[in-house]
Amino acid sequence: MINTTVSLNRGTYKQPNIFGYYGNYGGAYIPEMLHRNVEELKARYLEIMYEPAFQQEFQDLLRDYVGRPTPLFYAKRLSEQYKTRIYLKREDLNHTGAHKINNAIGQVLLAQRLGKKRIIAETGAGQHGVATATVCALMGLECIVYMGIKDIERQAPNVARMKMLGATVVPAESGSQTLKDATNEAIRDWINNPENTHYIIGSVVGPHPYPDMVARFQSVISEETRKQLKEHTGSELPDYVMACVGGGSNAAGAFYHFLDELSVKLVAVEAAGHGVNSGMSAATTQLGKPGVLHGSKSLVMQTADGQVVEPHSISAGLDYPGIGPLHAHLFESGRGIFLSATDDEALEAAFELSKLEGIIPALETSHALAALKQMTFKPTDTVVICLSGRGDKDLATYMKSI
C-alpha cells in the first residue's frame, strides 16, 4: 500500500503537503461555489481510496476489465538503433487504448462512494473522454465530455467512440478550441451542478487533491514496471524512465515509484510544436512562468500581463499551456530532466517505432520516443519508455505524412 503521509511544509516528490503544494506549486484556487465539493474530496479521497473494499474492486477491474498488468516489452530493434537497452511499458494495450482508463476507473468508484450520479470530464486527444465514457457505461452513470472543436475534428474516431458508449460530447467553441477551453467549460458545468456531479480531471492538474489523486491512480504503471524490471534484468531500478508530458498523467504514473530513487533519471518530454521559440509551441517549462491555471499554481505559458498564451502541438493531448504542479516541482528542483520535441520530430519517431517494432504509437508517446535522439546512453543502460497510448486515433494525421 502507498504511504499516505505528507509533510506539513514542502511536501515530497511523491505527495504534496496538506495544502496541496509540491514545493512552490499546487494548492486549490477555486471559486466559492466549488469549495464544498473540493473540500469533500480533500477530506475523504485518501480514506476512500485505501478502504480494503475499494482497493479490491479497483484491482479486480484493472485486472479483469482493463487487462492489467500491461507488458514491459524489450524493444530489440529499437535498442539496436540507439545502442542501449530499451523497454516499452505497453499502456497502449489497456482496454480503450491508453493509460487514461486507470484514473477513470478509480475516480468513478470514488464518485459512487460520494453519492454522485453525474460525471463530467474534459478531453483533448479523446482518450480520457473515451475512458470516462467507457467506465460510465459500465457503471450506468450519466456522462458529459467537453472537447474543443479543433480536437473534435482531429480526433473524430474517439468522438465516435464516446457517442457510441452513450456519452454526450459538448464542443468548446472559445479560445483555441482545444484542451484548455474544454477544461474551462467543464469547470463552468461543475460550478453550476455542484450537488450531483463529479468532475473527473484526466491529468495531474487542477486544484488539490486532483494532482495527487490522479498520480496515485496512475502509479500502477511504475508499480508494475518495478516488478517487471526485476524479472527482466534482475533489478527493479532502470537508469532512465521517459514519458511525454502535457499536463503529465502518464509521466506521473511512470515516475511515481521511482521519484525517491535518485539513481533513476526521470526524463519528461514536452511538445515544442513548430519550435520552442516559434510562437507555436506547448513547451511549458521552457516558456512558462509561475501562475494559476485551472485551480492550481504551476508553470503557465502567459503574457507579461498574465494572459494565457495559446499553445500549439500536433498532438491534441499535449496541446496545453500549463503543466501539473508535480512536474513543475520536478523541473524547478532539478529532479526531472525536461526536453522537448517538435511536431516533425514526433512524426519521424512514430514512423521509426512502427517500422522497427510493429507498434504504431499515439502522437503523444511519439514525443517521448523522439527524445531518444537527444540522449546519450551507455550500452548497459536500461531505459523504460511509457508507451502511453496507441496510434489508431492519430491515423488521419499520420496518413498526411505517408
C-alpha positions in Angstrom: 0.0 0.0 0.0 1.2 3.5 -0.8 2.4 5.6 2.1 -0.3 8.3 2.7 1.7 10.6 5.0 2.6 14.1 3.9 4.9 16.9 5.1 3.2 19.9 6.6 5.8 22.1 4.9 7.2 21.5 1.4 5.6 18.2 0.6 7.7 15.4 -1.0 8.3 14.3 -4.6 5.5 11.7 -4.2 3.0 13.7 -2.2 2.1 17.3 -1.7 1.8 18.9 1.8 -1.6 19.3 3.4 -2.3 22.4 1.4 -1.6 20.6 -1.8 1.8 22.0 -2.7 4.7 20.2 -4.2 7.5 22.7 -3.3 6.2 26.0 -4.7 3.5 24.6 -6.9 0.0 23.3 -6.3 -2.8 24.5 -4.0 -6.5 24.9 -4.6 -7.5 28.2 -6.3 -11.2 27.7 -6.7 -14.5 29.8 -6.8 -16.7 29.7 -3.7 -19.3 27.6 -5.5 -16.8 24.7 -5.7 -15.4 25.0 -2.2 -17.8 22.3 -0.8 -17.0 19.8 -3.5 -13.3 20.2 -3.3 -13.2 20.2 0.5 -15.2 17.0 0.5 -12.7 15.4 -1.9 -9.8 16.6 0.2 -11.3 15.3 3.4 -12.3 11.9 2.0 -10.2 10.8 -1.0 -7.4 9.0 0.8 -9.7 7.4 3.3 -11.9 6.0 0.5 -9.1 5.1 -1.9 -7.4 2.9 0.7 -10.5 1.1 2.1 -10.0 -2.6 1.5 -13.3 -2.9 -0.4 -12.4 0.0 -2.7 -8.9 -1.4 -3.4 -10.4 -4.9 -4.1 -12.9 -3.5 -6.6 -10.3 -1.3 -8.2 -7.7 -4.0 -8.5 -10.3 -6.5 -9.8 -11.4 -4.1 -12.5 -7.8 -3.3 -13.5 -7.1 -7.0 -13.9 -10.4 -8.3 -15.4 -11.7 -5.3 -17.3 -8.7 -3.2 -18.3 -6.3 -6.2 -18.8 -3.5 -5.3 -16.4 -0.7 -5.8 -15.8 0.4 -4.3 -19.2 3.6 -5.9 -20.6 7.0 -4.5 -20.3 8.3 -5.2 -23.8 12.0 -5.3 -24.7 12.3 -3.4 -28.0 15.2 -5.3 -29.5 15.5 -3.4 -32.8 14.9 0.0 -31.3 17.6 -0.9 -28.7 20.0 -1.8 -31.5 19.2 1.5 -33.2 20.1 3.6 -30.1 22.8 1.1 -28.8 21.2 0.7 -25.4 18.5 -1.5 -23.7 15.0 0.0 -24.3 11.9 -1.3 -22.7 8.4 -0.1 -23.6 5.7 -0.1 -20.9 2.7 -1.0 -23.0 -0.1 1.2 -21.8 -1.4 1.2 -25.3 -2.6 -2.4 -24.7 -5.1 -1.3 -22.0 -8.8 -1.5 -22.8 -9.6 1.8 -24.6 -6.0 2.1 -25.8 -4.2 4.3 -23.3 -3.3 4.8 -19.6 -6.3 7.1 -19.0 -8.6 4.1 -18.0 -6.6 3.6 -14.8 -7.7 7.0 -13.4 -11.2 6.9 -14.9 -12.0 3.7 -13.1 -10.6 5.0 -9.8 -12.4 8.3 -9.9 -15.8 6.7 -10.9 -15.5 4.3 -8.0 -14.7 7.3 -5.8 -17.6 9.3 -7.2 -20.0 6.5 -6.5 -18.9 6.4 -2.8 -19.5 10.2 -2.6 -23.1 9.7 -4.0 -22.5 11.4 -7.3 -24.7 10.2 -10.2 -23.5 12.6 -13.0 -19.9 12.5 -14.4 -18.3 15.2 -16.4 -14.8 15.3 -18.0 -12.6 17.3 -20.3 -10.6 15.7 -23.1 -8.0 16.7 -25.7 -6.8 13.7 -27.6 -10.1 12.0 -26.7 -8.5 9.1 -24.7 -9.6 10.4 -21.3 -13.1 11.1 -22.7 -13.3 7.6 -24.1 -12.0 6.1 -20.8 -14.5 8.1 -18.8 -17.4 7.2 -21.2 -16.4 3.6 -21.0 -16.5 3.4 -17.2 -19.7 5.3 -17.0 -21.3 2.9 -19.4 -20.0 0.0 -17.3 -21.5 1.6 -14.1 -24.7 3.0 -15.6 -23.8 6.7 -15.0 -24.6 9.8 -17.0 -21.5 11.1 -18.8 -20.8 14.5 -20.4 -17.5 15.1 -22.1 -16.3 18.6 -23.0 -13.9 18.8 -26.0 -12.5 21.6 -28.1 -13.9 21.9 -31.7 -10.4 21.7 -33.1 -9.8 18.4 -31.2 -13.3 17.1 -32.2 -12.2 17.5 -35.9 -8.7 15.9 -35.5 -9.8 13.1 -33.1 -13.0 12.0 -34.9 -12.6 8.3 -34.2 -12.6 9.0 -30.4 -15.6 11.3 -30.7 -17.5 8.5 -32.4 -16.4 6.0 -29.7 -17.6 8.3 -26.9 -21.0 8.8 -28.5 -21.4 5.0 -29.1 -20.7 4.5 -25.4 -23.6 6.8 -24.6 -21.7 9.9 -23.6 -22.8 13.4 -24.6 -19.9 15.3 -26.3 -20.2 19.1 -25.8 -18.0 21.2 -28.1 -15.9 24.0 -26.6 -16.1 26.9 -29.0 -14.0 29.6 -27.2 -10.3 30.4 -27.3 -8.1 28.0 -29.2 -10.9 25.4 -29.1 -8.6 22.8 -27.6 -7.9 21.2 -24.2 -7.6 24.4 -22.2 -11.0 25.6 -23.4 -12.6 22.2 -22.8 -11.3 22.3 -19.2 -12.8 25.8 -18.8 -16.2 24.6 -19.9 -16.1 21.5 -17.7 -15.3 23.7 -14.6 -18.3 26.0 -15.5 -20.5 23.0 -15.6 -19.3 21.8 -12.2 -19.9 25.3 -10.7 -23.5 25.1 -12.0 -24.1 21.5 -10.8 -22.1 21.0 -7.6 -24.6 18.7 -5.8 -24.9 15.7 -8.1 -21.8 16.0 -10.3 -18.2 14.7 -10.0 -15.6 16.2 -12.4 -13.1 13.6 -13.5 -10.0 15.6 -14.3 -7.8 13.4 -16.6 -4.4 14.7 -15.8 -2.3 15.8 -12.8 -3.6 19.3 -13.0 -6.4 21.2 -11.2 -7.0 22.1 -7.6 -5.7 19.9 -4.8 -6.4 17.0 -4.3 -6.7 16.2 -8.1 -2.9 16.1 -8.9 -2.2 13.8 -6.0 -5.3 11.7 -6.6 -4.6 11.2 -10.3 -0.9 10.4 -9.7 -1.9 7.7 -7.2 -4.4 6.1 -9.6 -1.8 6.2 -12.4 1.0 4.9 -10.1 0.1 1.4 -11.0 2.3 2.0 -14.1 5.5 2.3 -12.2 4.5 -0.2 -9.5 4.2 -2.9 -12.2 7.3 -1.6 -14.0 9.5 -2.2 -10.9 8.3 -5.8 -10.6 8.7 -6.5 -14.3 12.2 -5.0 -14.5 13.2 -7.3 -11.7 12.1 -10.3 -13.8 13.7 -8.9 -17.0 17.0 -7.6 -15.6 17.4 -8.7 -12.0 17.0 -5.1 -10.8 13.9 -3.1 -10.0 15.6 0.2 -11.0 16.2 1.4 -14.5 18.7 4.0 -15.4 16.1 6.2 -17.2 12.3 6.5 -17.3 11.0 8.6 -20.2 7.5 9.9 -20.8 5.7 12.6 -22.7 4.2 15.5 -20.7 1.3 17.8 -21.4 -0.5 18.0 -18.1 1.5 15.0 -17.2 -0.6 12.0 -16.0 1.2 9.2 -17.8 4.6 10.7 -16.7 3.4 11.0 -13.1 2.3 7.3 -13.2 5.5 6.2 -14.8 7.7 8.2 -12.5 5.8 7.7 -9.2 7.6 4.7 -7.6 11.0 6.0 -8.9 10.6 9.6 -7.5 12.6 8.9 -4.4 15.2 6.6 -6.2 17.7 9.3 -7.1 19.8 7.0 -9.2 16.9 6.8 -11.7 16.9 9.7 -14.2 13.4 10.9 -15.0 13.0 12.4 -18.5 9.9 14.4 -19.3 9.3 15.4 -23.0 7.1 18.3 -23.9 5.7 19.3 -27.2 7.8 22.0 -29.0 5.3 22.3 -31.8 6.9 24.2 -34.7 9.9 25.0 -32.4 10.2 26.2 -28.8 10.6 29.9 -29.8 8.3 29.8 -32.9 5.3 31.2 -31.2 3.5 27.9 -31.9 4.7 25.6 -29.1 3.5 23.9 -25.9 6.9 23.6 -24.1 5.7 25.0 -20.8 8.8 24.5 -18.7 10.8 26.4 -21.4 8.3 29.2 -21.9 6.1 29.3 -18.8 6.2 31.4 -15.7 4.6 30.8 -12.3 0.8 31.4 -12.4 -2.6 30.0 -11.7 -4.4 27.9 -14.3 -7.4 25.7 -13.7 -7.3 25.8 -10.0 -3.6 25.3 -9.1 -0.4 27.3 -9.1 2.1 26.0 -11.6 4.2 27.0 -14.6 1.9 28.6 -17.3 2.6 30.0 -20.7 1.4 33.6 -20.3 2.0 37.1 -21.5 3.7 39.8 -19.4 0.2 40.9 -18.0 -0.8 37.3 -17.2 -3.0 36.3 -20.2 -2.7 32.7 -21.1 -0.7 32.1 -24.4 -2.4 29.7 -26.8 -0.3 26.6 -27.1 0.3 24.5 -30.3 1.1 20.8 -30.8 0.3 18.4 -33.5 -0.7 16.1 -30.6 -4.1 17.0 -29.0 -3.1 15.5 -25.7 -0.1 17.8 -25.3 -1.7 21.0 -26.6 -2.0 22.6 -23.2 -0.4 25.9 -21.9 0.4 24.6 -18.4 1.9 21.6 -16.6 0.9 19.7 -13.5 2.4 21.1 -10.2 4.3 17.9 -9.5 6.1 18.3 -12.8 6.7 22.0 -12.2 8.4 21.0 -8.9 10.4 18.2 -10.6 11.6 20.8 -13.2 12.4 23.6 -10.6 14.1 21.2 -8.2 16.2 19.6 -10.9 14.8 16.1 -10.1 13.4 15.8 -13.6 15.2 16.2 -17.0 12.8 18.2 -19.3 13.3 18.0 -23.0 11.0 18.9 -25.9 10.3 17.5 -29.4 8.8 19.3 -32.4 5.8 18.1 -34.5 8.1 16.9 -37.2 10.4 15.0 -34.8 7.4 13.3 -33.2 6.1 12.2 -36.6 9.6 10.8 -37.5 9.8 8.9 -34.2 6.3 7.4 -34.7 7.2 6.0 -38.1 10.5 4.7 -36.7 8.9 2.7 -34.0 6.2 1.4 -36.4 8.8 0.1 -38.8 11.3 -1.2 -36.2 8.9 -2.8 -33.8 5.5 -3.1 -35.5 3.9 -0.8 -32.9 2.1 2.4 -34.0 2.2 4.8 -31.1 0.0 7.7 -30.2 1.3 11.1 -31.2 1.7 12.0 -27.6 4.0 9.0 -27.0 5.9 9.8 -30.1 7.3 12.9 -28.5 8.9 10.8 -25.8 10.4 8.5 -28.5 11.7 11.5 -30.4 13.8 12.5 -27.4 15.9 9.3 -27.8 17.9 11.2 -30.4 18.7 13.9 -27.8 20.1 11.5 -25.3 23.5 9.8 -24.8 23.2 6.3 -23.4 25.6 3.6 -22.5 25.1 0.1 -23.9 24.5 -1.2 -20.4 21.8 1.4 -19.6 18.2 0.3 -19.0 15.7 2.8 -20.5 12.0 2.5 -19.9 9.6 4.5 -22.1 6.0 4.8 -21.2 4.1 4.0 -24.3 1.1 5.9 -23.1 -1.3 5.1 -26.0 -1.9 3.5 -29.4 -1.9 5.4 -32.6 -5.3 4.4 -34.1 -6.8 7.8 -33.1 -3.9 9.6 -35.0 -4.0 7.7 -38.3 -5.6 10.7 -40.2 -2.6 12.8 -39.1 -0.1 10.1 -39.9 -1.6 9.5 -43.3 -0.7 13.0 -44.4 2.9 12.1 -43.9 2.9 8.8 -45.8 
